[in-house]
């Protein structure tokens, strides 16, 4: 491909109704790609120019259009964007030190170079452009993805992602439904599979406790683990009991009825605990595990980003490592494993999850849908908490959302 062709390929995009298809021969492979008569350099998006409350949100029609910088990247036209509590935290500056380092590891750019920043960690849409090394996707594929927090988010018309972060969207879901799943799904997958060592082959009859089961990660974890044959005990409020039982919980403990550890101590001990709550749960939760049997406690509430925000990158990482090592050794001598779980973007994980969704084993749990003009109201709802499912913003009409 000529230099001019490559330039047009990576920077030019046209509306779906005006796409012109060209053919490029690369070795023995024939690839289709779209090119345009005019280049787009801007797009509509909700951005923040500084950290703060909901008042820092700003709608613009002049956000920078995403560019393919690496040959394994794709540009996705966003049909729906899912919101998470992380978006509210990032709006306020949570994790800014670490995420800035990830965006600019050599510290070349000036302070504040992350702005204007686009929030939104879930995306469902259609691939519009593919980098030259992308082999498993093609233009117009319907896809979903969880966007890493150091990248620009999905509250925009287009977003650029690495192909290994993307997966084909479940055929049984609309874009709005699909956008409610990726971030919580990949977070739960990372915690339970990568860190917890669970799989569909070893999960049958394992006793698992989920602390905080009515949130986004909890509702997904319940469905996935139930499909794998686990016995699930879940803590939540009384008014969420019917909801989590409907997702597959075998036993529910109401944390509003008194100290939640007391009824849990009366139960048979567990093979794994997933903690979505944090706080003082570590004080008593590890005593509920089966000792000397490989049982694990995995918490998603870690001090890592808070430490780096408060102490700086170097001191924060040292403090985090010391804390993790101390806690791991302390509990290892008692015969149980203490672990931290983290979000990890993964297209292959979403491939597995897509199969479970299309098989009817996992369903979308939607609480409320907002239009693109209602992003401030959507974030305000997420900030209030206690939702029964995900909040999704419909960016544009497409697929099953028409």
HELIX and SHEET records of a PDB file:
HELIX    1   1 UNK A    3  UNK A   11  1                                   9    
HELIX    2   2 UNK A   16  UNK A   18  5                                   3    
HELIX    3   3 UNK A   54  UNK A   56  5                                   3    
HELIX    4   4 UNK A   85  UNK A   91  1                                   7    
HELIX    5   5 UNK A   96  UNK A  103  1                                   8    
HELIX    6   6 UNK A  163  UNK A  165  5                                   3    
HELIX    7   7 UNK A  175  UNK A  178  1                                   4    
HELIX    8   8 UNK A  182  UNK A  189  1                                   8    
HELIX    9   9 UNK A  190  UNK A  195  3                                   6    
HELIX   10  10 UNK A  216  UNK A  227  1                                  12    
HELIX   11  11 UNK A  238  UNK A  240  5                                   3    
HELIX   12  12 UNK A  241  UNK A  247  1                                   7    
HELIX   13  13 UNK A  255  UNK A  257  5                                   3    
HELIX   14  14 UNK A  260  UNK A  265  1                                   6    
HELIX   15  15 UNK A  281  UNK A  285  1                                   5    
HELIX   16  16 UNK A  286  UNK A  288  5                                   3    
HELIX   17  17 UNK A  304  UNK A  311  1                                   8    
HELIX   18  18 UNK A  313  UNK A  332  1                                  20    
HELIX   19  19 UNK A  347  UNK A  358  1                                  12    
HELIX   20  20 UNK A  372  UNK A  374  5                                   3    
HELIX   21  21 UNK A  375  UNK A  384  1                                  10    
HELIX   22  22 UNK A  399  UNK A  401  5                                   3    
SHEET    1   A 2 UNK A  20  UNK A  26  0                                        
SHEET    2   A 2 UNK A  29  UNK A  35 -1                                        
SHEET    1   B 2 UNK A  42  UNK A  48  0                                        
SHEET    2   B 2 UNK A  57  UNK A  64 -1                                        
SHEET    1   C 5 UNK A 158  UNK A 162  0                                        
SHEET    2   C 5 UNK A  73  UNK A  83 -1                                        
SHEET    3   C 5 UNK A 122  UNK A 130 -1                                        
SHEET    4   C 5 UNK A 142  UNK A 146 -1                                        
SHEET    5   C 5 UNK A 166  UNK A 168 -1                                        
SHEET    1   D 4 UNK A 158  UNK A 162  0                                        
SHEET    2   D 4 UNK A  73  UNK A  83 -1                                        
SHEET    3   D 4 UNK A 390  UNK A 394 -1                                        
SHEET    4   D 4 UNK A 366  UNK A 371  1                                        
SHEET    1   E 6 UNK A 251  UNK A 254  0                                        
SHEET    2   E 6 UNK A 231  UNK A 236  1                                        
SHEET    3   E 6 UNK A 207  UNK A 211  1                                        
SHEET    4   E 6 UNK A 272  UNK A 275  1                                        
SHEET    5   E 6 UNK A 296  UNK A 299  1                                        
SHEET    6   E 6 UNK A 337  UNK A 340  1                                        
END                                                                             
